[in-house]
Amino acid sequence: WKYKIQKSAKKEFSIYNSNSTDLKRLLKTSISKAKVYKLNYLDSLGELSLAKEYFQS
């Protein structure tokens, strides 16, 4: 059971990593669009606070 959860967490993390270059491209094109996209994406992973930190720095 624990292993199953760890596996899905790793899968989500790899999805997050593969999307990060797209997010950077979005950020260059339109910062407001990127904010919405990244906040929504991280919120779906339950990491909204991380997204807020990312955009405050």
MOQUIPE-V156300 format. One record per residue. N is the residue number from 1. PSI is psi as a letter, one per 30 degrees, with the letter a starting at -180 (999 if undefined). D_FIRST is the distance of its C-alpha to the first C-alpha in whole Angstrom. Layout:
n->N psi->PSI d_first->D_FIRST
n->N psi->PSI d_first->D_FIRST
This chain:
n->1 psi->e d_first->0
n->2 psi->e d_first->4
n->3 psi->e d_first->5
n->4 psi->e d_first->5
n->5 psi->e d_first->7
n->6 psi->e d_first->9
n->7 psi->e d_first->10
n->8 psi->e d_first->11
n->9 psi->e d_first->13
n->10 psi->e d_first->15
n->11 psi->e d_first->16
n->12 psi->e d_first->17
n->13 psi->e d_first->19
n->14 psi->e d_first->20
n->15 psi->e d_first->22
n->16 psi->e d_first->23
n->17 psi->e d_first->25
n->18 psi->f d_first->26
n->19 psi->f d_first->28
n->20 psi->e d_first->29
n->21 psi->e d_first->32
n->22 psi->e d_first->33
n->23 psi->e d_first->33
n->24 psi->e d_first->35
n->25 psi->e d_first->37
n->26 psi->e d_first->37
n->27 psi->e d_first->38
n->28 psi->e d_first->41
n->29 psi->e d_first->42
n->30 psi->j d_first->42
n->31 psi->e d_first->40
n->32 psi->e d_first->40
n->33 psi->e d_first->38
n->34 psi->e d_first->36
n->35 psi->e d_first->35
n->36 psi->e d_first->34
n->37 psi->e d_first->32
n->38 psi->e d_first->30
n->39 psi->e d_first->30
n->40 psi->e d_first->28
n->41 psi->e d_first->26
n->42 psi->e d_first->24
n->43 psi->e d_first->24
n->44 psi->f d_first->22
n->45 psi->g d_first->20
n->46 psi->h d_first->20
n->47 psi->h d_first->23
n->48 psi->e d_first->26
n->49 psi->e d_first->27
n->50 psi->e d_first->27
n->51 psi->e d_first->29
n->52 psi->e d_first->32
n->53 psi->e d_first->32
n->54 psi->e d_first->32
n->55 psi->f d_first->35
n->56 psi->f d_first->37
n->57 psi->999 d_first->37
